[in-house]
């Protein structure tokens, strides 16, 4: 099982959610607003830098990891100036939930 974190500009949020639904990726946690500075314009939610990001966290099997990877690649191609970062790490399920992710 993998943990996928996707930090995405709020400007892309609706498009991202549409693509999740179209690819049947239905289990995630979202945290909003997420603020910070990466490699695009700062998203600090203040008067100077009013935009914010959203953070999505997925615990995913290999099939969903591939779906998420394709979604991120396509969004980066279509919206190269918007902030979008994705990270993958190994995850271990506690308390017997492993069968949910196989």
N, C-alpha and C positions, 0 to 999 in steps of 0.2 A: 504494500500500500504506500502511496505517495501523498505528501502534503504539498499542495500547490497554492502559492500566494500570488494573487494578481492585483497589482496596484494600477488603477485606471482613472484617467481624467473623467470627471462627472459628465463632460461633454460626450463621451462615448458610452455612457452607462446604458441607455435605452437600447442602443444597437447591440451591445454585449449581451444584455438580457435576452433579446430576441434570438440571438445566435445560440445561447445556452438552451433555450426552449426548443429551437429547431433541431438541436443535436441531442435532445433528451438528457441533458445534464441538469438534474433537478435538486441536488443536495449540496448546499454551500452555506457558509456564514458570510454576511457582509457587515462591514463596519464603515460608518459614514458620519461625519466627515473624517477623512484622513488627510492630514496636511503634511507638507514637506517640500523638499527641493531635490529633484533628481537631475536628469539631463535635458529636461524641457523647462519651460517657465515655472517659477515657484508657484505652488498651490497652497497658500497660507490662510485663506479665508479672512483676510483683513482688508483694510481700505486700499492698500497699495497692491496687494496680490489677492484679489477677491475669490478666485476659483478654488475649488477643493477637489480632492481625489476621493475614491472609494476603494476600500480594500476587500477583496474576496478571498476566502479561505476554503479550499476544497480538500477533502480526503478522498482519494480516487484510486480506482483500479487502473490497470494498464490501458484498457479501452477508453476510459474517460480522460486519462492523461493525453492520449493521442488526439481526442476530440478537442480538448482545451488548447493543445499546442497548435492545431490547425486554425482554431478561432483566433488565437493571438497573432499568429503569422499573418493571417488575412487582414486583421484590423490594422496591424502595423503597415502593411502595404497600402491600404486604402486611406489611412489617416496618419501619415508619417510625422506630422508636427504635433500630434497629441501625445501626452504622457501615457505610457503603457509599459509596465515591467512585470515579468513573470518569473517565479522561482520554484524549483522543485527540490524537495528533500524527502528522505526516507521517513516513514511514520510507522509506529507500532500501535496497534489497537489494544486498549486495556479492557478488562472486564468482559471478555468474550464477544466482542462485536465484530470479530474478523470475518465471520460469514456474511456480513452485510456488504463487504467490499470485494468479494470474490466473484 
